[in-house]
Structure formats: C-alpha cells, structure tokens
C-alpha cells in the first residue's frame, strides 16, 4: 500500500479491514539510523532484555535499566551469538523525539499520546528472535535500520495452544516458532499455518499488524532499529480471549513487577 492510500483510509480503515498491510513511506521521509538515534537519545534510560540465544528457551527475558549510550558502547550487546540482547523504551511522552526518529509527525496519524498507548523504540542485533505471540493493541511498526522477518497468522485461541495465563504467558503460544511446528503434537494449528504470511520488513516500510493476530519476528541485520505504535481499538471486545488475557496480564505484570512499557522520561 502506498502512503497516499494509507492517508485516504486512515488507521481506522485498516482496523476495520483487519488484514496485515505493508505501507511504503514517502521517499521524503528521513528517519534516524544508529548514529542519529545514539546522538539524540544517548542519555535516555532504556530497558535491556537479555535471553539465551535459543528459539526454544521457555523462560522470560531478564531485564534491567541502562542508558542507551551504554548499550551502544558494549559490543557484547551487539555481537554475542549465544545471548540475545535488545532494548526498548516507550518514548510516547516526547513527541519531538518520536517525530525526529521516524522522520514525520506521527501524532496526527495515530493520536498515540493517550493512556495505555505506546510509541516504542526497539533496537536489536542480528539473530534476535521474538517468539510467536499476539498483541492486545493495533500495531504499526516502522523499520528505520536493518531488516526483520515476520511470520503472521490469523487470530485464534485453542488452535495456537496458548501457554499458561496464570503464569503471565497467555499471549504466547506453546509453538514458539511457526517455522518449526510438530503437527503431530499440535494438529489444531495446521489450518492456521496454511494462512500464514511470511515477509521481510525493510527500512522505509511500515507494517500494520492487526490486534490479536499471532506473529513472530527475527532481526536479520547487524543493527535493527524500529519504532512501533500500539493503539487501542474496540475490536478487542469482539475477541474475548485477547481481552481476557490482556486484563489478566496487566494485573500480573503490576503484581510481579514485570516490565510493562511505561512511558520513559527521555531527558531524565
């Protein structure tokens, strides 16, 4: 989809269609890469996620807060083949930084500066893998540097063999990797696999990922920088499994102190 076509229908039109779309941003849009992000946001606090470099690792990422300049300065965060590192920060509360990083005024398109919305800056190295899961928000993901491979599959619940809600994993599947599915063990997933979409998101493109659609992502290049916007939608009322998991997960994260993507004080 061209950017003009996106502007004609707006986010609401895509929410209604409920189909993943890749949108080509105008050539005039110049977002920031590693050097620009590092220079502008060096003193920003980010959350570093660390996990063994194993697609079948069943546990959670370990997290701790660091300054963004510390992430860029430590080569282990960028090159370790046995451990995955990525950082994230919700920079929603600093629209000037959001606009500078992505290269256009996102507020007028997404209205993201509301409670529970997010404008997340993600940075990862080659090989970092996000296991199969769904989001309770409508998702627009912009690639600024590096490529990411996405596999996306339609909404569903039992078909994906969800993990334990009580342990805060209700938005995640027992099938971590849709590239490697044991259909003898997970037979209900076969019809959904037949509808999967597999593509690479490249710089200058923006992915619309509908609420409740299952997806996984893998960073393909040495440095991968993305900004994604999470937006609320009434569509969640039509997907009770997503709504139930979202409410429970929110409470679980508050009680357990699990990272919940709170807005960052950029200049703190």
C-alpha positions in Angstrom: 0.0 0.0 0.0 1.3 3.5 -0.8 1.4 6.2 1.8 -1.3 8.2 -0.1 -3.6 5.1 0.0 -2.9 4.8 3.8 -3.8 8.5 4.3 -7.0 8.0 2.3 -8.3 5.2 4.6 -6.5 6.2 7.8 -5.8 3.8 10.7 -9.5 3.3 11.3 -9.9 1.9 7.8 -7.2 -0.6 8.4 -8.6 -1.5 11.8 -11.9 -2.3 10.0 -10.3 -4.3 7.3 -8.4 -6.4 9.9 -5.7 -7.5 7.4 -1.9 -7.0 7.8 -0.6 -4.4 5.3 2.9 -3.1 4.5 2.9 0.6 3.8 5.6 2.3 1.8 6.6 5.6 3.4 7.3 8.6 1.1 10.9 9.0 -0.1 11.0 12.4 1.6 10.6 10.7 5.0 14.1 10.5 6.5 14.2 8.7 9.9 17.2 8.2 12.0 19.6 5.2 12.0 22.1 4.2 14.6 24.2 7.3 14.6 21.3 9.7 14.7 19.5 7.8 17.5 22.6 7.4 19.5 23.4 11.1 19.3 19.9 12.3 20.1 18.9 9.8 22.8 22.2 8.8 24.3 21.2 9.7 27.9 17.8 8.1 27.7 17.0 5.3 30.0 16.1 2.1 28.2 15.2 -1.4 29.3 17.7 -4.1 28.2 16.2 -7.5 27.6 18.6 -10.5 27.7 17.8 -14.1 26.8 19.7 -17.2 25.8 20.0 -17.3 22.0 17.7 -20.3 21.7 14.3 -20.2 20.0 13.0 -22.9 22.3 14.1 -21.3 25.6 10.8 -21.4 27.6 11.6 -18.7 30.2 11.3 -14.9 30.3 13.7 -12.3 29.2 15.8 -10.9 32.0 15.5 -7.1 32.2 17.4 -4.2 33.7 17.5 -0.4 33.0 20.6 1.1 31.4 21.4 4.3 29.4 21.2 4.0 25.7 24.8 5.0 25.3 25.8 2.0 27.5 24.0 -0.3 25.1 25.8 1.1 22.1 29.2 1.1 23.9 29.2 -2.5 24.9 29.9 -4.8 21.9 28.5 -7.8 23.8 25.1 -6.2 23.3 25.5 -6.2 19.6 27.5 -9.2 18.6 27.0 -12.1 21.1 25.9 -15.2 19.2 24.9 -17.1 22.3 22.9 -14.4 24.0 20.2 -12.2 22.6 20.1 -8.5 23.6 17.6 -5.9 22.7 16.5 -2.6 24.2 13.1 -0.9 24.3 11.8 2.4 25.5 8.3 3.9 25.3 9.1 7.5 24.1 5.4 8.4 23.8 5.8 11.4 26.2 8.3 13.1 23.9 6.6 13.7 20.6 9.6 15.8 19.3 11.9 12.8 19.7 9.3 10.4 18.1 9.0 12.7 15.1 12.8 13.2 14.8 13.4 9.4 15.0 10.8 8.3 12.4 11.0 11.4 10.2 7.4 12.6 10.2 4.6 13.8 12.6 3.1 10.6 13.8 0.7 12.2 16.3 -1.7 13.4 13.6 -2.0 9.9 12.2 -2.0 7.7 15.3 -3.0 10.0 18.2 -0.7 7.9 20.3 -0.3 10.3 23.3 -3.1 8.7 25.3 -3.2 6.4 28.3 -2.1 2.8 27.5 -0.9 3.8 24.1 2.8 3.5 23.3 5.5 4.7 20.9 8.2 2.1 21.4 11.8 2.4 20.2 13.3 -1.1 19.7 17.0 -1.8 18.9 18.4 -5.3 18.5 21.3 -7.2 16.8 21.3 -9.9 14.2 19.5 -13.1 15.2 17.3 -11.8 18.0 14.1 -13.7 17.9 10.6 -12.8 19.3 8.6 -15.9 19.9 5.1 -16.4 18.5 2.5 -14.3 20.4 -0.3 -11.8 19.9 -0.8 -8.1 21.0 -3.9 -6.6 22.6 -3.3 -3.5 20.6 -3.4 -2.4 16.9 0.3 -2.2 15.9 2.1 -0.1 13.4 5.8 -1.0 13.1 8.3 1.2 11.2 11.7 -0.1 10.1 14.4 2.6 10.4 17.6 0.5 10.0 18.0 -3.2 9.3 15.5 -5.8 8.2 13.2 -8.0 10.2 11.5 -11.2 9.1 7.9 -11.5 10.2 5.6 -14.6 10.2 2.0 -13.6 10.8 -1.0 -15.8 11.3 -4.8 -15.1 11.8 -6.4 -14.7 15.2 -7.4 -17.7 17.2 -7.1 -19.3 20.6 -7.2 -23.1 21.0 -5.6 -23.5 17.6 -2.4 -21.9 18.9 -2.1 -23.9 22.1 -1.7 -20.9 24.4 0.7 -21.0 27.3 -0.4 -20.6 30.9 -2.4 -17.4 31.7 -1.8 -17.9 35.4 2.0 -17.5 34.8 1.5 -14.4 32.6 2.2 -16.2 29.3 -1.4 -16.2 28.0 -0.5 -14.1 25.0 2.2 -16.6 23.9 1.9 -20.0 22.2 3.4 -23.3 23.1 4.6 -23.3 19.5 7.4 -20.8 19.8 8.5 -20.9 16.1 6.0 -21.2 13.3 8.9 -22.2 11.0 9.3 -25.4 13.1 6.0 -26.9 14.0 5.4 -30.5 15.1 2.0 -31.1 13.7 1.7 -34.5 15.3 1.9 -32.7 18.7 0.0 -29.6 17.6 -2.5 -30.7 15.0 -5.1 -27.9 15.5 -2.5 -25.4 14.2 -2.5 -26.8 10.7 -5.3 -24.7 9.2 -3.8 -21.5 10.6 -0.4 -22.4 9.2 -2.0 -22.6 5.8 -3.0 -18.9 6.1 0.3 -17.6 7.5 2.1 -14.7 5.9 5.9 -14.6 5.7 7.8 -11.5 4.7 10.7 -9.2 5.4 10.1 -5.6 6.7 12.7 -3.2 5.3 13.7 0.4 6.1 11.2 2.8 4.7 8.3 0.5 5.2 5.6 0.4 7.9 3.7 -2.7 8.9 0.1 -2.6 10.1 -0.4 -5.7 12.3 -4.0 -6.1 13.5 -4.9 -6.7 17.1 -5.0 -10.3 18.1 -3.1 -11.6 15.0 -0.3 -14.1 16.0 3.2 -13.2 14.9 6.9 -13.7 15.4 9.9 -11.6 14.3 13.6 -12.2 13.7 16.3 -9.5 13.2 18.3 -10.1 10.1 21.0 -7.4 10.1 23.8 -6.3 12.3 21.7 -3.4 13.7 17.9 -3.3 13.7 16.1 -0.2 14.8 12.3 0.0 14.7 9.6 2.2 16.2 6.2 0.7 16.8 2.9 2.3 17.9 0.4 0.4 20.0 -3.1 1.8 19.7 -6.3 0.7 21.5 -9.3 -0.5 19.5 -12.9 -1.6 20.3 -12.1 -4.6 18.1 -10.8 -6.3 21.3 -14.4 -6.6 22.5 -15.0 -9.0 19.6 -12.0 -11.1 20.7 -12.8 -12.1 24.3 -9.7 -14.3 24.6 -7.5 -11.4 23.7 -9.4 -9.1 26.2 -9.3 -11.6 29.0 -5.6 -12.3 28.6 -4.9 -8.5 28.3 -6.6 -7.8 31.6 -5.0 -10.6 33.4 -1.5 -9.9 32.0 -1.8 -6.2 33.0 -2.6 -7.2 36.6 0.1 -9.9 36.6 2.8 -7.5 35.5 1.8 -5.0 38.2 1.9 -7.6 40.9 5.1 -9.3 39.7 6.9 -6.2 38.7 7.3 -7.4 35.1 8.2 -4.7 32.6 5.0 -3.0 31.4 6.2 -0.5 28.8 5.6 2.6 30.8 6.5 5.9 29.1 10.1 6.9 29.5 11.2 10.3 30.8 13.5 10.9 27.9 15.6 13.7 29.4 15.7 12.1 32.9 
